[in-house]
Amino acid sequence: MVQNAQIGSNDLAFEAVGLKKQFDGGKVAALRGVDLQIKQGEFVAVIGPSGCGKSTLLQLLGSLDRPSEGVLTYRGNSIPDMPDPAAYRAHEIGFVFQAFNLLPTFTAVENVQIPMFEGSWSRSQRKERAIQLLKSVGLEHRLSHFPSELSGGERQRVAIARGLANKPSVVLADEPTGNLDSESARQIIELLTQLHRELGMTLVLVTHDLTVAERASRTIRMKDGRVVVD
């Protein structure tokens, strides 16, 4: 199995204080004052009904959007004030999305290499790393297949391998089983749980599926833009 970035087990990965996010000129409040802490190495599931702010929270953690108010830090550093958010996303964060987001004209092994162009990998290192990652998610027999030639579960495995490409300390997964049948969903959660255990990464997973959330070591329930159970 691949080696992950070294992390401290007792430190906080994320901390939010009074975190708010508004859209449409303040008319829509997606987050209404979220306070939470996530330790490095934790596996946290964020659950709640559609529109409760789960995905918005994940986007703020990954610096895909900026909060309207409040404090949000990664390892003690303010995420909104980072001088290079793209570098933070490229080197610290791995993303796994419900829709896979694979490039259709790239093979599996090429898709996995995409994040590595942000780093100092050589061409041979990128390919070797991508092959290693695809083997680790059980796709050594699908290296040269295009997304259209893969099942939904296989495409999500490619997306997970891509999310691990730069050895991130954190993986943010937004409804990673939402487009999968029940058996494929079970296999993907087994894989994410195994990777979390073996690599020691911080895993924050947004889901509406309680059976998925049960695999996490901690569950945060949201409603109407607030944390109601932690």
N, C-alpha and C positions, 0 to 999 in steps of 0.2 A: 504493500500500500504506500501511497505517496506520503512524503513528509510535509508537514505544515509549518507555517511561521511560528516561532516560539512566542508564547504569551505567558503572562503572569496570572496565576490561578486565583489570587486573592484581590485583584484590582477590579475596578469598575470598567466595563467596556463603554456603556452608555449611561448618562444621567439626564433626565428631563425635569425641569422645574417650571410649572406654570406655562406649559407649552400650548400655544394656540396657533391655529391655521384657519384663515378665512379666505373665501373666494368671492368673486363677483362684487368687488368693492366693499366687502364686509357683510354682504347680505346673507352669505352662506357660511356657517361656522362648522368646519369639519372636525376641528379639535378645540375643546373648550377649557383648557387648563389641565393638561396631563402632567402628573408627577410620577416618575418611575425611575428605577435603577436596574440595570442588567449587568451582571458580573461577567467577566471574561471567562469563556468556557461554558457558559450556561446554554441550555436548550430551552428556549421560551416559546410557547405558542400563544398567539394573540387571537382571541375569538370574539365573536359578536355578530349581530345582524348586519345585513348589507347597509352601507351608508353610515356606519357607526364611527368611522375614522381609522379603521385598521390599516388599510393600504396607504392612506395619507401619512400615518405615523411611520410606516416602513420607508416611504419616499423621503421623509425628513431625515431618518437615521442614515440613509444612503446618500444624502446630499443631492437627491434628484429634484428637490424643491426646498424652499426656505420657509422657516416659520414666520408667522406674523408677529408673535410675541413670545416671550419666555426664554429660558436658557436650555440649550441642548449641547451636551459635550460628548466627545469620544476620547476616552483615556485622559480626561481632564482638559482637553482642548475644545474650544467652541467650534462646532461644525459650521455654523453660518459664517464664521469669521476666518475660516481656513483660506490661506492665500492661493491654494491650488486645489479646488474641489475635485477636478478631474484626476489628479494624482492620488488623492484620497480614495476615490472610487476604484481606480485602477489597481492600487496596491494593497489596500486594506479590506475592501469589500468585494464579495462575490454575490452576484444576483442570480436568482432563479425565478422565472416568471411563469404564470399560468399558461400563457400563449407560446411558450418555448422561445420565440424570437430568434429562430435560426435563419441564416441567410440561405434561400432556396437554391442558389447556384453554386454553393460551396458544399463540399463533402463533409462528413462528420469530422474527420481529422482536421480539415481546414477551418471549420466553424470553431473548434476548440482553441485554435491558435489565435483567434482574433484579439482577445484581450492582451496577449503577450507582445503585440506590436507596441504597446505603451511602455514596455520595459527594455532591458538591454539584452534580450535573448537573441542568439544567432539563429539563422534559418534552421540549422540542424538541431539546435537545442529546442526550438519551438516544436518541431515535428516530433522529436523524441519524447518531449513532455506530453504532447497531445496523445500520442499512442499509449504512453504509460497511463494517462488518466482514463482513456477509453477502455483500456484493459481493466482498470480498477472498478469501473462501473459495469463490467460484463459485456462490453461491445467490441472486443478485439476482432470479431468476425464481421463488423460493420464499418470499418475504417473508411472505406472508399464509397460508401453509400450516401446518396443525397437525401435530404429530409423527406422528400416525397416517397422515398423507398423504405422509410422507417415507420414503424407503428408509433402511436402516441406515446407509449411508455418508453420506447427507444429514443424518441426525440427528446423526451424530458431527461433521459440519462445523458444524452449529449449535452443538453443545457446545463446539467449539474457539473459535468466534466469541465465545460467552459467556465462555469462559475468558480471552479477551483484552480484555474490555469495559473494565476499569479500568486498562488499560495496565500490566499487571504486569511486574515485573522477572524473575519466575520462573514457568515453567509446569511443573506436576507432572502427568504423564500416567500413569494406572494402567491397563495393558493396553488402550490405546485402540483396538486392532484386534481384541480378543478376541471380539467378537460379529459380526465382519464376514466376508464371503466374501473370497477371496484378492485379487480385483481391487480391491474397495473398500478392503481393508487397504493395498494398495500405494498407492492414491491418497491415503489419509489420511497415510501416512508421508511421501510426497512433499510433501504440504501442510505437515506439521509441520516437515520439513527446510527447506522454502522459508521458512516464517515465522521459524524460528530464524536462518537466514542473513540475512534482510532486517531483522529487528527487533533482532537482537543479544541476545535474551533468554537467560537460563539455562533449559535444558530438561532435566529429569530424567524419564526414561521407563522405567517398569517393564514388562517383557515376558518371555514365555517363548519368543518367536519369534526365533530366531537371525538370520533374514533381516532382521527389523526392527532388531535390535541392531547389525547391521553398518553401518547408516546413521549411527550415533552416532560422535563423535570419540573416545569413550572408553567402555569396557565394564567394569562392576563385576560380578563373579560372586559370588553368595552361596550358602551351604550351611549348614544347621543354625544359622541365626541369626548367622552370621559372614561377613565378607568373606574369600573364599579366593583370588580373583584380582582384581587391579586393574591 
